[in-house]
Amino acid sequence: MDEDWITVARFTDVNQAFILQDCLQAAGVPAEVADAHMAQTHSLLAFAIPARLQVPHSWQAQALRVLEAFDRGDFALPDDHDLGEPE
């Protein structure tokens, strides 16, 4: 894409950043995690160098709606959810 990417969230837990990247991508929002390798390589500096979840500027509103839905628990499965038999 030929536009500026902006940070919509920061995480000291890189795994959380990747989970939300996947949620955004599943909703059709282009998303990337920046600085993930820095946080993983220098784990003691994770608070100083958080992983950044970024989207193209034009997708900011949609990305924020998905992140709000995630925070509300809209994507959560009930504890007794049956995942079915493994394939």
C-alpha positions in Angstrom: 0.0 0.0 0.0 1.2 3.5 -0.8 0.1 5.3 2.3 1.4 5.9 5.8 0.9 3.3 8.4 -0.1 4.4 11.9 0.1 2.7 15.3 -3.3 1.8 16.8 -2.0 -0.1 19.8 1.3 -0.9 21.7 2.0 -4.1 23.6 4.7 -5.3 25.9 3.4 -8.9 25.3 4.3 -9.6 21.7 1.9 -12.6 21.6 -1.0 -10.2 22.3 0.1 -8.0 19.4 0.1 -11.0 17.0 -3.3 -12.2 18.3 -4.8 -8.8 17.6 -3.0 -8.6 14.2 -4.8 -11.9 13.3 -8.2 -10.5 14.5 -7.7 -7.4 12.3 -6.7 -9.4 9.3 -9.6 -11.8 9.7 -11.9 -8.7 9.7 -10.2 -7.7 6.4 -8.1 -4.9 7.9 -4.4 -4.9 6.7 -2.2 -5.0 9.8 1.4 -5.6 10.8 3.3 -5.9 14.1 6.3 -3.6 14.2 9.3 -4.0 16.6 8.3 -7.6 17.6 11.8 -8.9 17.2 13.2 -6.1 19.3 10.8 -6.9 22.2 11.6 -10.6 21.9 15.3 -10.2 21.6 15.6 -7.7 24.4 12.8 -9.0 26.7 14.1 -6.9 29.6 13.5 -3.8 27.5 9.9 -4.8 26.4 8.4 -2.0 28.4 10.7 0.5 26.8 10.4 -0.9 23.2 6.8 -2.2 23.0 5.6 -4.0 19.9 3.4 -1.7 17.8 0.3 -2.8 16.0 0.0 -0.8 12.8 -2.6 -0.3 10.0 -2.7 1.9 7.0 -4.0 5.4 7.9 -7.2 4.9 5.9 -8.1 1.8 7.9 -7.7 3.4 11.3 -11.5 3.6 12.1 -12.2 0.0 11.1 -9.2 -1.2 13.1 -10.3 0.7 16.2 -13.8 -0.8 16.0 -12.2 -4.4 15.8 -9.9 -3.6 18.8 -12.9 -2.3 20.8 -14.9 -5.4 19.9 -12.0 -7.6 21.1 -11.8 -5.7 24.4 -15.5 -6.1 24.9 -15.1 -9.8 24.5 -17.1 -10.1 21.3 -14.7 -12.8 20.0 -14.5 -14.8 23.2 -15.7 -18.4 23.2 -17.6 -19.8 26.2 -15.6 -22.0 28.5 -17.7 -25.0 27.5 -17.4 -24.4 23.7 -16.9 -27.7 21.8 -14.1 -27.4 19.4 -15.0 -30.7 17.7 -12.8 -33.6 16.9 -9.3 -32.9 15.7 -8.8 -33.5 12.0 
